[in-house]
Amino acid sequence: VQVVESGGGLVQAGGSLRLSCTASGLTFGDYDIGWFRQAPGNKREGVSCISWGGGRTYYADAVKGRFTISRDNAKNTLYLQMNSLKPQETAMYYCAAAKKPRYDSCSSWAQADFAYWGQGTQVTVSS
């Protein structure tokens, strides 16, 4: 299984970025997939998650109303639209597919339930 994130970069505070994540080596549409982030010196935290069918989405309180997760199972691609970005959201952003297919991993959002991780894409928000 290979997971690859893209779309990170440098943006000014208040700006927007759209992250993408592709996954191969698994039946993409069978897995819950989440976005996580880790800032230097901080623990990795969940940002957003979407169910394998796309019908359920979850967001960390800090990003609700500003970030939108979506997926295109035909393209094996996950997206994260991030608007109104803040400097404190500077971090490495990771995409991860759940360990079990067709299983509700997003509702618990335990990182241990996500087995397939990408290398991350850096997001830097300048003030």
N, C-alpha and C positions, 0 to 999 in steps of 0.2 A: 504494500500500500504506500502510495506517495501522495503527500499533501503539500501543496505549494500556495503560499500567499503572495499577493502583489498589491500594488496601489498605494503603498505608504509613501511618505515624503515629508517635506517641510511646508508648513502652512502657517499663516498668521492666525492669531486668536480671532475667533468668529468665523473663520473660514470652513471649508468643507473638503472632505476626501471621500472617495469610495474605494473600499478594500474589496478584493476578490480572492477567492480561494477555490482551487480546483483539487479534486481528489481522484486518483486512479487506483486500480487494483481492488476495488470493491464496488458493489452495486450501490452507487451514490444515493439513489433515491430510497434506500432502505435504512438510512442512518440519520439519527439526530446529529446535528452539527452545531458546534458552538464557537463563539469568538471569546478569546481571553486576552488579557494584557498584563504586562509586567513592567513596571517602572523600576529604574535602578534603586536598589535598597528596599524594594517593596516585594510583598508576596504576589504571586500571580493571582489575578482575580477574574471572575466571569464578567463578561460585558453583555453578551446576548446569546440566545440559543434559539434554534428553530427545529421543529419536529420533522421527522423524515418525510411526511406528506406535505409539510409546509403550513399545516392548518393551525399550529400553535407556535406562538413566539413569546420569548421571555427577554426581559431587559433588566439590567441592574438599575436601581433607583437613580443613580447618578447620571444615567444617559437617557432615561425615558423622555420621550418627546423630542429628542434631538437625533437619535440614531435609529436606523431602520434596517432590519435584517430581512433578507429574502434569498430565495434559491431558485435555480433553474435546473431541474433534474435532467432535462434533456441535454443540457450542456455540462452536466457534472460540476456546476459552479455555484458557489455561495457568495453573497455580497453583504457588505456592511456599508450603508450610506451614513456618513457621520457629518452632521451639521453643527454649526455654532461651537466649534472646537475650543477647548480651553487649554492653557499652558500646562495645567496639572494632568492633562490627558496624554502628555508625551510619554511614550512607552513603546515597547515591542508588542505588536499585536499578533496573536497566534490563532490559527484555526485548528479545530480538532474534531474528529469524527468519533462518535460513540463506539464503545466496545461491542455492544450487542445490536444486531439489526432489528428493526421493527420493534423497538423497545423504547419506552418513555424515559430517556436519560435526562432530558432537559428539565423536567420538573424538579428533580433533586439537584441537578447541576453540580454534582460532585465530580471534581476533576479526575478522580480515580475511575470514573465510569467512561472516560474518554481515552481511547487507546491510541489513536492515530493522529499525531501532531505534526504540523509543519515547522519550518525553521523560523518563521516569523517575518513580519515586515515592520520596519521602524516608522513610527509616526512621531514627528516633532512639531510641536505647536509653539510658535514664538509669540512673545507678549508685545 
